Amino acid sequence: MDTRVFKVKGMTCGGCAKHVEKALRSVEGIVQVDMDVPGGTAKVVGEAPFEVLAEKVAKAGYELVGLA
């Protein structure tokens, strides 16, 4: 199972992190998401293409910019 850490643009508070986390958890194949607001990252455990994750995060109003 893959564990990846992504930078998230636009995530500035706990509320933002909850929106991003919900978007990431909605992707089939993702089993765990850990948000780090001060670091501006999301640690994602599971199997899903980056493009799918980025699209879900974009729909939530944020930008997933790649591996941290």
C-alpha positions as CSV (number, residue, x, y, z in Angstrom):
1,M,0.0,0.0,0.0
2,D,1.4,3.4,-1.0
3,T,2.0,6.2,1.5
4,R,2.5,9.6,-0.1
5,V,2.8,13.2,1.2
6,F,1.4,16.0,-0.9
7,K,1.6,19.8,-0.7
8,V,-1.8,21.5,-0.5
9,K,-2.1,25.1,-1.7
10,G,-4.7,27.2,-0.1
11,M,-5.0,25.2,3.1
12,T,-4.6,27.8,5.9
13,C,-6.7,26.5,8.8
14,G,-8.3,23.4,10.4
15,G,-11.5,24.0,8.5
16,C,-9.6,24.0,5.2
17,A,-7.9,20.8,6.3
18,K,-11.3,19.1,7.0
19,H,-12.5,20.0,3.5
20,V,-9.3,18.6,1.9
21,E,-9.4,15.5,4.1
22,K,-13.0,14.8,3.2
23,A,-12.2,15.1,-0.5
24,L,-9.3,12.8,-0.3
25,R,-11.2,10.2,1.8
26,S,-13.9,10.1,-0.8
27,V,-11.5,8.6,-3.4
28,E,-11.9,4.9,-3.7
29,G,-8.7,3.1,-2.6
30,I,-7.7,5.6,0.0
31,V,-7.6,4.1,3.5
32,Q,-6.1,6.9,5.6
33,V,-5.5,10.6,5.4
34,D,-3.5,12.7,7.9
35,M,-3.5,16.5,7.5
36,D,-0.7,18.8,8.7
37,V,-2.0,22.4,8.5
38,P,1.2,24.1,9.7
39,G,3.3,22.1,7.1
40,G,0.6,22.5,4.4
41,T,0.6,18.8,3.6
42,A,-1.6,15.8,3.4
43,K,-0.3,12.3,4.0
44,V,-2.3,9.8,2.0
45,V,-2.3,6.0,2.4
46,G,-3.8,3.9,-0.3
47,E,-3.9,3.2,-4.0
48,A,-5.3,6.0,-6.2
49,P,-3.8,8.0,-9.1
50,F,-2.5,11.5,-8.3
51,E,-4.8,12.9,-11.0
52,V,-7.9,11.6,-9.3
53,L,-6.8,12.9,-5.9
54,A,-5.9,16.3,-7.4
55,E,-9.3,16.5,-9.1
56,K,-11.2,15.8,-5.9
57,V,-9.1,18.4,-4.0
58,A,-9.6,21.0,-6.7
59,K,-13.4,20.5,-6.5
60,A,-13.1,21.3,-2.8
61,G,-11.4,24.6,-3.7
62,Y,-7.7,23.7,-3.1
63,E,-4.8,22.6,-5.1
64,L,-2.8,19.4,-4.7
65,V,0.6,20.3,-6.1
66,G,2.6,17.0,-5.9
67,L,4.8,15.2,-3.5
68,A,6.2,17.1,-0.6
